[in-house]
Amino acid sequence: MTGKSTAAASSEHANARFMTQHDRERKWPNIRPKLAATLILLDHSGPVPKVLMGKRHAGHKFMPGKFVFPGGRIEPADRRMTALAPLSAKVEEKLGKRRTKPSKTLPRALALAAVRETFEETGLLLGRPGKLDAPPPGDWGAFVAHGILPDLSELHFIARAITPPKRPKRFDSSFFCIDAKWIAHRVDGVIGPDTELVELVWLPLKDAQNLDLPHITRVVLKELEQRLDAGMGHELPTSFYYEVRRTWFREEL
């Protein structure tokens, strides 16, 4: 990482210490992190908020059997897809910070990637009714075929994290959150014993912490809990986690 954040970096934060203390094996050739996005769905219909977690297939080489949020890498089509409403200006601003190659299209592409990946992995479409005659090639065609278009205005930017060097896969991941009331349609049959996510569960945040989770997922759940306590406003700072020489740091964007 290079450059300075407007908020001072700190390795003393409890979540950063947790990441440092749980360092993992580093034996793979170093690769550039791939841009990725993740979507956390929150259900506020009950007495306590519940979060959607998906269990990865046990046969995966990467994080087998772990519970995760739906998400994945951005694709070229994500930069060209239409949305009914843009991101909050505050969210877009924070998504553009601390980038080695800033791009005006990247914040929107990351948000759309989170929505698309959620659809592909869970069958859940986030957005509102709308029509698009010529969607970009790929999975967006299947999305808009259901008469739904994404609405980015309700997406909250919770955290960003970069996988350390010499891990088998590296991602520069942006973690978004949205209320489950924005689920506009559900496609059945997406989850099964041979799919990427073999199970979906809605759990209170405290209970989700007891699942078999990647370390960063556990940290993001804690960040989400703090964000909920603070009111979930777009103006609240977003946590940015990265590692330098085996020490994790947390900045606020």
Legacy VTK file of the C-alpha trace (Angstrom):
# vtk DataFile Version 3.0
C-alpha trace
ASCII
DATASET POLYDATA
POINTS 253 float
0.000 0.000 0.000
1.143 3.519 -0.665
-0.087 6.944 0.314
-1.851 8.216 3.444
-5.483 8.187 4.469
-7.158 11.248 5.925
-7.723 9.089 9.004
-4.560 7.726 10.625
-3.828 4.046 10.110
-3.880 1.958 13.264
-2.697 -1.562 14.012
-3.951 -1.197 17.597
-7.611 -1.610 16.719
-9.027 -4.873 18.104
-10.078 -6.133 14.677
-6.643 -5.398 13.198
-4.982 -7.218 16.107
-7.282 -10.182 15.542
-6.232 -10.375 11.879
-2.534 -10.126 12.768
-2.802 -12.810 15.460
-4.523 -15.203 13.060
-2.019 -14.941 10.231
-2.022 -17.861 7.814
0.442 -19.785 5.680
2.310 -17.807 2.986
3.862 -20.175 0.462
2.311 -19.234 -2.887
3.767 -16.995 -5.624
2.685 -13.417 -5.087
-0.119 -12.193 -7.347
-1.948 -8.919 -7.817
-5.243 -8.718 -5.875
-8.345 -8.959 -8.055
-11.119 -6.431 -7.571
-14.136 -8.058 -5.928
-17.382 -7.136 -4.214
-19.555 -8.774 -1.570
-23.146 -8.141 -0.500
-24.481 -8.537 3.035
-28.258 -8.884 3.225
-29.938 -7.832 6.474
-33.472 -8.825 7.453
-35.039 -6.311 9.856
-38.489 -7.911 9.904
-38.008 -9.582 13.310
-37.014 -8.410 16.792
-33.294 -8.589 15.935
-31.566 -8.101 12.561
-30.616 -11.287 10.756
-27.842 -11.677 8.191
-27.757 -14.045 5.216
-24.818 -16.472 5.208
-23.977 -19.069 2.561
-21.998 -22.268 3.131
-19.356 -22.961 0.496
-19.117 -26.388 -1.096
-16.782 -28.728 0.805
-15.042 -29.630 -2.446
-13.788 -26.103 -3.128
-10.034 -25.643 -2.918
-10.577 -22.099 -1.632
-12.309 -21.805 1.783
-14.106 -25.193 1.617
-17.089 -25.487 3.932
-16.791 -21.911 5.211
-19.796 -19.646 5.673
-19.470 -16.436 3.645
-21.437 -13.551 2.164
-22.266 -13.897 -1.539
-19.792 -12.116 -3.805
-16.975 -12.375 -6.315
-14.826 -10.599 -8.884
-16.062 -7.721 -10.999
-16.563 -8.425 -14.697
-16.330 -6.076 -17.715
-20.130 -6.129 -18.075
-20.471 -4.616 -14.584
-19.001 -1.382 -15.934
-21.679 -1.205 -18.632
-24.803 -2.350 -16.808
-27.688 0.091 -16.271
-28.978 0.921 -12.780
-32.273 2.588 -11.881
-30.593 4.806 -9.287
-26.940 5.636 -8.544
-24.916 5.081 -5.415
-25.085 7.613 -2.618
-22.527 10.351 -3.309
-20.854 9.556 0.040
-20.565 5.862 -0.830
-19.183 6.608 -4.276
-16.614 8.981 -2.808
-15.383 6.417 -0.268
-15.199 3.652 -2.885
-12.817 5.808 -4.904
-10.385 6.483 -2.061
-6.989 4.797 -1.621
-6.896 3.380 -5.146
-3.604 3.086 -7.020
-5.486 3.575 -10.304
-8.569 5.706 -9.596
-11.450 5.270 -12.027
-14.779 7.078 -12.244
-16.513 3.861 -13.273
-15.059 1.618 -10.545
-17.393 2.475 -7.610
-20.483 1.752 -9.684
-18.942 -1.419 -11.161
-18.131 -2.757 -7.695
-21.689 -2.164 -6.485
-23.170 -3.832 -9.554
-20.782 -6.781 -9.201
-22.074 -7.340 -5.646
-25.677 -7.383 -6.894
-24.883 -9.668 -9.835
-22.851 -12.141 -7.780
-25.623 -12.328 -5.203
-28.066 -13.226 -7.964
-25.744 -15.859 -9.426
-24.965 -17.526 -6.082
-28.328 -17.258 -4.295
-31.010 -16.592 -6.924
-31.960 -13.343 -5.137
-32.514 -10.240 -7.291
-31.970 -6.892 -5.575
-33.649 -3.886 -7.161
-36.972 -2.665 -8.535
-39.171 -3.439 -11.549
-37.651 -2.141 -14.765
-36.930 -3.003 -18.374
-33.688 -3.029 -20.347
-33.808 -4.062 -24.010
-30.087 -4.664 -24.503
-28.255 -5.684 -21.312
-24.498 -6.251 -21.500
-23.457 -9.823 -22.373
-23.252 -12.457 -19.668
-25.301 -13.011 -16.548
-26.953 -9.591 -16.555
-29.207 -10.879 -19.336
-30.630 -13.512 -16.999
-31.080 -10.869 -14.293
-33.080 -8.393 -16.392
-35.141 -11.214 -17.932
-37.073 -11.240 -14.652
-38.150 -7.621 -15.153
-35.878 -6.262 -12.419
-33.115 -3.652 -12.596
-30.618 -2.888 -9.805
-31.078 0.158 -7.574
-27.765 1.181 -6.012
-29.057 3.995 -3.816
-29.756 1.727 -0.828
-26.330 0.059 -0.768
-24.184 0.820 2.263
-20.377 0.510 2.081
-19.316 -1.311 5.261
-15.673 -2.321 4.755
-12.844 -2.937 2.321
-10.058 -5.502 2.730
-7.053 -6.641 0.713
-5.784 -10.223 0.991
-2.104 -10.337 2.097
0.718 -11.367 -0.279
1.583 -14.992 -1.022
-1.874 -16.382 -0.348
-3.409 -18.810 -2.915
-5.937 -16.160 -4.018
-5.869 -12.412 -3.446
-8.783 -9.986 -3.554
-9.311 -6.291 -3.020
-12.851 -6.702 -1.724
-15.540 -4.114 -1.041
-18.266 -5.220 1.391
-21.702 -3.716 0.803
-24.880 -4.108 2.834
-28.559 -3.762 1.897
-31.890 -4.363 3.615
-33.606 -7.608 2.607
-36.776 -5.647 1.816
-35.076 -4.791 -1.500
-35.197 -8.429 -2.608
-37.467 -7.997 -5.627
-37.546 -11.578 -6.870
-36.266 -15.025 -5.944
-35.217 -17.727 -8.428
-35.601 -21.235 -7.026
-33.167 -24.092 -7.591
-29.960 -22.041 -7.383
-28.817 -23.611 -4.095
-28.103 -27.346 -4.030
-25.547 -30.015 -3.080
-23.399 -29.360 -6.163
-23.540 -25.552 -6.323
-20.979 -23.021 -5.099
-23.094 -22.298 -2.015
-24.791 -25.455 -0.757
-26.841 -23.839 2.013
-28.286 -20.428 2.914
-29.142 -19.439 6.487
-30.581 -16.288 8.069
-29.063 -15.755 11.511
-28.822 -12.983 14.124
-25.416 -11.309 13.950
-24.317 -12.809 17.276
-25.207 -16.325 16.124
-23.500 -15.822 12.769
-20.251 -15.191 14.661
-20.378 -18.819 15.861
-20.228 -20.246 12.327
-17.070 -21.517 10.625
-16.045 -18.189 9.054
-13.044 -16.745 7.234
-11.277 -14.301 9.540
-12.183 -11.250 7.457
-15.859 -12.283 7.415
-15.841 -12.400 11.211
-14.278 -8.924 11.322
-16.797 -7.490 8.854
-19.677 -8.863 10.959
-18.263 -6.933 13.910
-17.964 -3.814 11.761
-21.561 -4.263 10.652
-22.767 -4.572 14.235
-21.024 -1.312 15.128
-22.451 0.374 12.033
-25.979 -0.703 12.993
-25.496 0.696 16.500
-24.408 4.011 14.941
-27.468 4.256 12.703
-26.168 2.938 9.333
-25.841 6.411 7.789
-23.961 6.741 4.499
-21.825 9.459 6.099
-20.347 7.040 8.658
-16.706 6.084 7.981
-15.905 2.828 6.204
-13.160 0.577 7.570
-10.277 -0.372 5.287
-8.089 -3.368 6.244
-4.719 -4.187 4.734
-1.496 -5.837 5.812
2.085 -4.537 5.792
4.952 -6.857 6.793
2.693 -9.318 8.629
0.861 -6.583 10.569
-2.733 -5.680 9.785
-3.859 -2.072 9.753
-7.306 -0.484 9.874
-8.026 2.885 8.328
-11.253 4.825 8.041
-12.273 5.994 4.580
LINES 1 254
253 0 1 2 3 4 5 6 7 8 9 10 11 12 13 14 15 16 17 18 19 20 21 22 23 24 25 26 27 28 29 30 31 32 33 34 35 36 37 38 39 40 41 42 43 44 45 46 47 48 49 50 51 52 53 54 55 56 57 58 59 60 61 62 63 64 65 66 67 68 69 70 71 72 73 74 75 76 77 78 79 80 81 82 83 84 85 86 87 88 89 90 91 92 93 94 95 96 97 98 99 100 101 102 103 104 105 106 107 108 109 110 111 112 113 114 115 116 117 118 119 120 121 122 123 124 125 126 127 128 129 130 131 132 133 134 135 136 137 138 139 140 141 142 143 144 145 146 147 148 149 150 151 152 153 154 155 156 157 158 159 160 161 162 163 164 165 166 167 168 169 170 171 172 173 174 175 176 177 178 179 180 181 182 183 184 185 186 187 188 189 190 191 192 193 194 195 196 197 198 199 200 201 202 203 204 205 206 207 208 209 210 211 212 213 214 215 216 217 218 219 220 221 222 223 224 225 226 227 228 229 230 231 232 233 234 235 236 237 238 239 240 241 242 243 244 245 246 247 248 249 250 251 252
